[in-house]
Amino acid sequence: MRTGLAVAGAAVALCCVGVAGLGAWNLQLVTQAAAPVRQTAEGFLREVTAGDTGSAYERLCADARTRWSEIGFTSWVRTPPVVRDYEIMDVSVATRGGRPHGKVTVLLTRDSGSTEQRDLSVVREDGGWRVCGDPY
């Protein structure tokens, strides 16, 4: 009886250590991803506000590039009121299905003076991070 309880206790302890280790690994993965997610969004927005739509288009994920041609994207970005400034409000990274994805909340300022808050989706693709979905 004592041996059985000792084995059961050891098994429970081992499971707890494994779960804690997996949680720590996941937290580390997500924490390390926040800086590249922010850099990707910042680079994209900097290029959009500077009018460098070709470089901004290259930062889009494959799915977004199948929905938008480079010419269509450029036309969309240059349609008034144009984004003139931005402020990154928040960056969050989570895992879904074991894959990290990010959300960057940004405050856009248009040339008309109006502001609006948007969420940019940032996904891991081809070894890097890319803006995905309709950016704004």
Secondary structure, 3 states (H helix, E strand, C coil): CHHHHHHHHHHHHHHHHHHHHHHHHHHHHHHHHHHHHHHHHHHHHHHHHHCCHHHHHHCECHHHHHHCCHHHHHHHHCCCCCEEEEEEEEEEEEEECCEEEEEEEEEEEECCCCEEEEEEEEEEECCEEEEECCCC
